[in-house]
Amino acid sequence: MQKRLHDFFVTGTDTEIGKTLVSAALLRAMQAQGLQTVGMKPIAAGAEMHEGILHNEDVDMLVAAASIKTELSLVCPYLMQTPAAPHIVAELEQVKIELSLIVNSYQQLREQADAVVVEGVGGFCVPLNAQVTTADMAQELALPVILVVGMRLGCINHALLTVEAIVARGLRLAGWVANTVDANMLYPQENINALRERIVAPMLGHIPRLNVPDHEKAEVAASYLDLSQLK
């Protein structure tokens, strides 16, 4: 596939550390640059039925943050209900996760928008089935990676191990974002400084805990990002 300047794969140091928030913020920040944007979360678990339609809050946040409205089946090819690890849920719900469908969906989205932000599931090496992991999915998509570091005790080790895994796959780490998970974390700036010294990629921003309504979070989070360093 031809390389594009504004398509990225967003991964994280763990689950529940702000990948969706950062992905949505990236979409809003790129819209501010005049780009048509769309988000993609290829695999989402924990969907609930509302008025006969399955909804997942992460997918809904990406849809709301995008400037392009498109088919939900492209935004999230694998939308599952059980809130657990994807390989477990897929087996329980008899879903066969295939990377070819994910890549095809991404290719269709890139025809509709200037920028596609693809959010991974869980951490970088989460299994999708017995054969493949999220890392395999990232490798198939071959996009530059943006790493979300959940700021809490242990984040330095988690971040550096994830960076090693990304580089080992031959992928380019385009940048990283610090996202405050534990508002009471001791010495957050010192941790950030340690990461900046060790991660050979630009820090794109530090998002604090946001005490704003959910529908405003992506816009507010975008104000903490500096995309001028993305290449």
The 8 nearest C-alpha neighbors of each residue, nearest first, counted from 0:
[[1, 2, 106, 141, 140, 3, 142, 102],
 [0, 2, 3, 4, 141, 106, 142, 109],
 [1, 3, 0, 4, 142, 6, 141, 5],
 [4, 2, 5, 6, 1, 114, 113, 142],
 [5, 3, 6, 2, 230, 114, 7, 113],
 [4, 6, 114, 3, 7, 115, 113, 116],
 [7, 5, 115, 114, 116, 3, 4, 142],
 [8, 6, 116, 143, 142, 144, 117, 9],
 [7, 9, 144, 117, 142, 118, 116, 143],
 [10, 8, 118, 145, 144, 146, 119, 117],
 [11, 9, 146, 119, 123, 147, 145, 122],
 [12, 10, 147, 122, 146, 13, 148, 18],
 [11, 13, 122, 148, 157, 158, 161, 147],
 [14, 12, 122, 11, 121, 16, 15, 149],
 [13, 15, 121, 16, 122, 11, 12, 120],
 [16, 14, 17, 13, 18, 121, 149, 180],
 [15, 17, 149, 14, 18, 13, 180, 11],
 [18, 16, 20, 19, 15, 21, 178, 147],
 [19, 17, 21, 20, 22, 147, 16, 11],
 [18, 20, 22, 21, 17, 57, 23, 118],
 [19, 21, 17, 23, 22, 18, 24, 217],
 [20, 22, 24, 18, 23, 19, 25, 17],
 [23, 21, 19, 25, 24, 20, 18, 26],
 [22, 24, 26, 20, 217, 61, 25, 21],
 [23, 25, 221, 217, 21, 27, 26, 22],
 [26, 24, 28, 22, 23, 27, 21, 29],
 [27, 25, 23, 29, 24, 28, 36, 65],
 [26, 28, 30, 24, 25, 29, 64, 218],
 [29, 27, 25, 31, 221, 30, 26, 24],
 [28, 30, 32, 31, 26, 27, 34, 25],
 [31, 29, 34, 27, 33, 32, 28, 35],
 [30, 32, 28, 29, 33, 27, 34, 26],
 [33, 31, 29, 30, 34, 28, 27, 35],
 [32, 34, 30, 31, 29, 35, 28, 36],
 [35, 33, 30, 29, 32, 113, 36, 114],
 [36, 34, 113, 112, 66, 30, 114, 67],
 [37, 35, 114, 66, 65, 112, 67, 26],
 [36, 38, 65, 115, 67, 112, 66, 114],
 [39, 37, 116, 61, 115, 117, 65, 74],
 [38, 40, 74, 117, 41, 116, 118, 75],
 [39, 41, 118, 75, 42, 117, 74, 58],
 [42, 40, 75, 76, 39, 77, 101, 74],
 [43, 41, 77, 40, 75, 78, 120, 76],
 [44, 42, 78, 79, 77, 40, 41, 45],
 [45, 43, 79, 82, 80, 46, 81, 78],
 [44, 46, 82, 80, 81, 79, 55, 47],
 [47, 45, 55, 80, 54, 44, 79, 53],
 [48, 46, 54, 53, 80, 55, 49, 45],
 [47, 49, 53, 52, 51, 54, 50, 46],
 [50, 48, 52, 51, 53, 47, 54, 46],
 [51, 49, 52, 48, 53, 54, 47, 46],
 [50, 52, 49, 48, 53, 54, 47, 46],
 [53, 51, 49, 48, 50, 54, 47, 46],
 [54, 52, 48, 47, 46, 49, 51, 55],
 [55, 53, 46, 47, 48, 52, 56, 49],
 [54, 56, 46, 58, 57, 59, 45, 47],
 [55, 57, 59, 58, 60, 54, 46, 45],
 [58, 56, 60, 59, 55, 19, 61, 43],
 [57, 59, 61, 55, 60, 56, 62, 40],
 [58, 60, 56, 62, 57, 61, 55, 63],
 [61, 59, 63, 57, 58, 62, 56, 64],
 [60, 62, 64, 58, 38, 23, 63, 59],
 [63, 61, 59, 65, 60, 64, 58, 38],
 [62, 64, 60, 61, 65, 59, 66, 214],
 [65, 63, 61, 23, 62, 27, 60, 26],
 [66, 64, 37, 36, 62, 67, 63, 26],
 [65, 67, 36, 35, 37, 68, 64, 30],
 [68, 66, 65, 37, 36, 69, 35, 112],
 [67, 69, 66, 65, 62, 70, 37, 63],
 [70, 68, 67, 71, 73, 74, 108, 37],
 [69, 71, 72, 73, 74, 68, 75, 108],
 [70, 72, 74, 73, 75, 69, 76, 62],
 [71, 73, 76, 75, 70, 74, 77, 104],
 [74, 72, 104, 71, 75, 70, 76, 108],
 [73, 75, 39, 71, 72, 40, 76, 38],
 [74, 76, 41, 40, 72, 73, 77, 71],
 [77, 75, 72, 41, 73, 78, 74, 101],
 [78, 76, 42, 75, 41, 79, 43, 96],
 [79, 77, 43, 75, 42, 44, 76, 46],
 [80, 78, 44, 46, 43, 81, 77, 45],
 [79, 81, 46, 45, 44, 47, 82, 78],
 [80, 82, 45, 83, 44, 88, 79, 46],
 [83, 81, 45, 44, 80, 84, 88, 46],
 [82, 84, 81, 88, 85, 44, 87, 45],
 [83, 85, 87, 86, 88, 82, 44, 125],
 [86, 84, 88, 87, 127, 89, 83, 44],
 [85, 87, 127, 128, 89, 88, 84, 126],
 [88, 86, 90, 85, 84, 89, 91, 83],
 [89, 87, 91, 85, 90, 86, 81, 92],
 [90, 88, 94, 86, 92, 87, 91, 93],
 [89, 91, 93, 87, 88, 92, 94, 86],
 [90, 92, 88, 89, 93, 87, 94, 81],
 [91, 93, 89, 90, 94, 88, 79, 81],
 [94, 92, 90, 91, 89, 95, 88, 96],
 [93, 95, 89, 92, 96, 90, 91, 88],
 [96, 94, 97, 89, 93, 90, 128, 92],
 [95, 97, 94, 98, 127, 128, 89, 77],
 [98, 96, 99, 100, 95, 101, 127, 131],
 [97, 99, 101, 100, 102, 136, 96, 139],
 [98, 100, 102, 97, 101, 103, 104, 139],
 [101, 99, 103, 98, 102, 97, 104, 76],
 [102, 100, 98, 104, 103, 99, 41, 105],
 [101, 103, 105, 99, 104, 100, 98, 106],
 [104, 102, 100, 106, 105, 101, 99, 107],
 [105, 103, 73, 101, 107, 106, 102, 100],
 [104, 106, 108, 102, 107, 103, 109, 101],
 [107, 105, 103, 109, 104, 108, 102, 110],
 [106, 108, 104, 110, 105, 109, 103, 111],
 [109, 107, 105, 111, 110, 106, 104, 112],
 [108, 110, 106, 111, 112, 107, 115, 105],
 [111, 109, 108, 107, 112, 106, 113, 105],
 [110, 112, 108, 109, 107, 113, 67, 37],
 [113, 111, 35, 36, 109, 114, 110, 37],
 [114, 112, 35, 34, 36, 109, 5, 115],
 [113, 115, 5, 36, 6, 112, 35, 37],
 [116, 114, 6, 37, 38, 36, 109, 117],
 [115, 117, 38, 7, 6, 39, 8, 22],
 [118, 116, 39, 8, 40, 38, 9, 7],
 [119, 117, 9, 40, 8, 39, 116, 10],
 [118, 120, 10, 9, 40, 117, 121, 133],
 [119, 121, 122, 42, 118, 133, 43, 125],
 [122, 120, 14, 13, 125, 119, 123, 11],
 [123, 121, 13, 11, 12, 124, 14, 125],
 [122, 124, 134, 133, 10, 125, 11, 121],
 [123, 125, 134, 133, 132, 122, 126, 121],
 [124, 126, 132, 133, 122, 123, 121, 127],
 [127, 125, 132, 128, 86, 131, 133, 124],
 [128, 126, 86, 132, 85, 131, 133, 125],
 [127, 129, 86, 130, 126, 131, 96, 132],
 [130, 128, 131, 127, 126, 86, 132, 87],
 [129, 131, 128, 132, 127, 126, 135, 86],
 [130, 132, 127, 128, 135, 126, 129, 133],
 [133, 131, 126, 127, 135, 134, 125, 124],
 [132, 134, 136, 135, 124, 125, 123, 137],
 [133, 135, 137, 132, 124, 136, 123, 138],
 [136, 134, 138, 132, 133, 137, 131, 139],
 [135, 137, 133, 139, 134, 138, 140, 98],
 [138, 136, 134, 140, 135, 139, 141, 133],
 [137, 139, 141, 135, 136, 140, 134, 168],
 [140, 138, 136, 141, 137, 135, 102, 98],
 [139, 141, 137, 138, 142, 102, 136, 105],
 [142, 140, 138, 139, 137, 170, 143, 8],
 [143, 141, 7, 140, 8, 144, 6, 137],
 [144, 142, 171, 7, 173, 172, 8, 170],
 [145, 143, 8, 172, 173, 7, 9, 171],
 [144, 146, 9, 174, 175, 173, 8, 172],
 [145, 147, 175, 10, 11, 9, 148, 176],
 [148, 146, 11, 176, 175, 18, 177, 10],
 [149, 147, 177, 12, 150, 11, 178, 176],
 [148, 150, 16, 178, 180, 179, 151, 177],
 [151, 149, 179, 180, 178, 154, 148, 177],
 [150, 152, 181, 154, 184, 180, 149, 153],
 [151, 153, 154, 184, 150, 185, 155, 181],
 [154, 152, 155, 156, 151, 157, 150, 158],
 [153, 155, 157, 156, 151, 152, 158, 150],
 [156, 154, 158, 157, 153, 159, 194, 190],
 [155, 157, 159, 158, 154, 153, 160, 161],
 [158, 156, 154, 160, 155, 12, 159, 161],
 [157, 159, 161, 155, 156, 160, 12, 154],
 [158, 160, 162, 156, 161, 157, 155, 163],
 [159, 161, 163, 157, 162, 158, 156, 164],
 [162, 160, 164, 158, 163, 159, 157, 165],
 [161, 163, 159, 165, 164, 160, 158, 166],
 [164, 162, 160, 166, 161, 165, 167, 159],
 [163, 165, 161, 167, 162, 166, 160, 168],
 [166, 164, 162, 168, 167, 163, 170, 161],
 [165, 167, 169, 163, 168, 170, 164, 162],
 [168, 166, 164, 169, 165, 163, 170, 162],
 [169, 167, 166, 165, 170, 164, 138, 134],
 [168, 170, 166, 167, 171, 165, 138, 141],
 [171, 169, 166, 168, 165, 143, 172, 141],
 [172, 170, 143, 173, 144, 166, 169, 165],
 [171, 173, 144, 174, 143, 145, 200, 170],
 [174, 172, 144, 143, 145, 171, 200, 229],
 [175, 173, 201, 200, 145, 172, 202, 203],
 [176, 174, 146, 202, 145, 147, 203, 201],
 [175, 177, 147, 204, 203, 202, 205, 148],
 [176, 178, 205, 148, 147, 206, 150, 149],
 [179, 177, 206, 149, 150, 205, 148, 180],
 [180, 178, 150, 207, 208, 181, 149, 206],
 [179, 181, 150, 149, 151, 178, 182, 16],
 [182, 180, 151, 184, 183, 179, 150, 208],
 [181, 183, 184, 180, 179, 208, 207, 151],
 [182, 184, 181, 185, 151, 180, 187, 186],
 [185, 183, 181, 182, 151, 187, 186, 152],
 [184, 186, 187, 183, 152, 151, 188, 182],
 [187, 185, 189, 188, 190, 184, 191, 183],
 [186, 188, 190, 189, 185, 184, 191, 150],
 [189, 187, 191, 190, 186, 192, 193, 185],
 [188, 190, 192, 186, 191, 187, 193, 194],
 [191, 189, 193, 187, 188, 192, 194, 186],
 [190, 192, 188, 194, 193, 189, 195, 187],
 [191, 193, 189, 195, 190, 194, 188, 196],
 [194, 192, 190, 196, 191, 195, 189, 197],
 [193, 195, 191, 197, 196, 192, 198, 190],
 [196, 194, 192, 197, 193, 198, 191, 202],
 [195, 197, 193, 194, 198, 192, 199, 191],
 [196, 198, 194, 195, 199, 193, 159, 192],
 [199, 197, 200, 195, 194, 196, 159, 162],
 [200, 198, 197, 201, 195, 196, 172, 174],
 [199, 201, 174, 198, 173, 172, 202, 175],
 [202, 200, 174, 203, 175, 228, 199, 173],
 [201, 203, 175, 204, 174, 176, 200, 195],
 [204, 202, 225, 176, 224, 175, 201, 174],
 [203, 205, 224, 176, 223, 202, 225, 177],
 [204, 206, 177, 178, 176, 223, 207, 224],
 [205, 207, 178, 223, 179, 220, 177, 204],
 [208, 206, 179, 209, 178, 205, 182, 180],
 [207, 209, 179, 210, 182, 206, 180, 178],
 [208, 210, 211, 207, 216, 220, 206, 219],
 [211, 209, 208, 212, 216, 213, 207, 215],
 [210, 212, 209, 216, 215, 213, 214, 219],
 [213, 211, 215, 214, 216, 210, 209, 217],
 [214, 212, 216, 215, 211, 217, 60, 210],
 [213, 215, 212, 216, 217, 60, 211, 63],
 [216, 214, 213, 212, 218, 217, 219, 211],
 [217, 215, 219, 213, 218, 214, 220, 211],
 [218, 216, 24, 220, 23, 219, 215, 221],
 [219, 217, 221, 216, 220, 215, 24, 27],
 [218, 220, 216, 221, 222, 217, 215, 223],
 [221, 219, 217, 222, 223, 24, 218, 216],
 [222, 220, 24, 218, 224, 223, 28, 219],
 [221, 223, 220, 219, 224, 218, 28, 225],
 [222, 224, 221, 220, 204, 206, 205, 225],
 [225, 223, 204, 221, 203, 222, 226, 220],
 [224, 226, 203, 227, 204, 228, 223, 222],
 [225, 227, 228, 229, 224, 203, 28, 29],
 [226, 228, 225, 229, 230, 203, 224, 201],
 [227, 229, 226, 230, 201, 225, 203, 174],
 [230, 228, 226, 227, 173, 174, 201, 203],
 [229, 228, 173, 4, 227, 5, 226, 174]]
